[in-house]
Amino acid sequence: MVMCSVFVQAQEVEGFVTWQLETYPKSRLLDLYKSCFQDFMGAEHLVGDRQRAKVYLDEELETATLDELQPWYFEPCGIDGRYVRVSLRAVKEGLITEEQLLDTFVRSANGDRRPVETWRARWQDIIAIIDQMAPNLPHYAEDRQFIDDILDTGKYAISHSPDYRDAYHPHYRIVEESIFDQEIAPYLPPSTMH
């Protein structure tokens, strides 16, 4: 098993939270948490059935319109940028193929997995810093309790908040940074994201 540091610096967390709230002002604590766990843990689950993942991606590509997609092609997740969110916009605009996105997503999802206990320890450090920042987020106490309850059951994955989904229509797949850099980034224009 690969050992990984769970230590996080306050400046990194504060920078991430500030960027997230400036970029996505409808974010709640749930959305901050989701971005951080995606960055630390990768995709929410292993992809054991590639065909099922393809069917889901096909459906999402068919129903998502360019008008509702975010204007970016990719953005890093969380604090460390270990994973990248690749927007379906990149496929819909023909910059990459659906097969490229599906393949890189599946390989990323099925890569090395970190233990949930390690994520829980890291989240405790992150939330302590966020608590000190005292961001004026809606449903903060409720979201914090929900996250604690999920972690207490040994799980970690959650969905974006309804506020975030309604405002930003997130349609993306998570790809591990080195896979993204080698196989997706060369086809995309540079990002101006954080």
C-alpha angles and dihedrals in degrees: 000000000000114000115225134189117247093186114118129186121231092231091057093050093045091049092050094047092047092049093046094050093045093047097038107024092175090064121126129196087270090064094048089050093047093053091048095048091046088054094048102035104025122218117009094250144004114272104231095161111052092181092055090049088051093051091051091048091047091053093048092048090050096050102036113087125209089239093062097042120097113261093242129086096208143357133183119253124238127324107324102035094228089144132035130213107227112200120226083232087082090061096039091053092048097244092124131011126250088242091056092052094044094048095048091044094050093047091047092048092049096046128101112326124210119219116263089230089062090051091049091055092048092048090053089057092046096048091048088059093044090050089054090050087055095205114198096240123159116249091008098152092042092049092046091053092047091053092047090051092050092050091047089060091054094254129114111179122102137162127250114273117267088245091056094044092050094048102039109021095217111215112166145113126231116241127183110251099242092047089047092049093051103036110023110023095064089065097048132073115250116278126239091200122117 
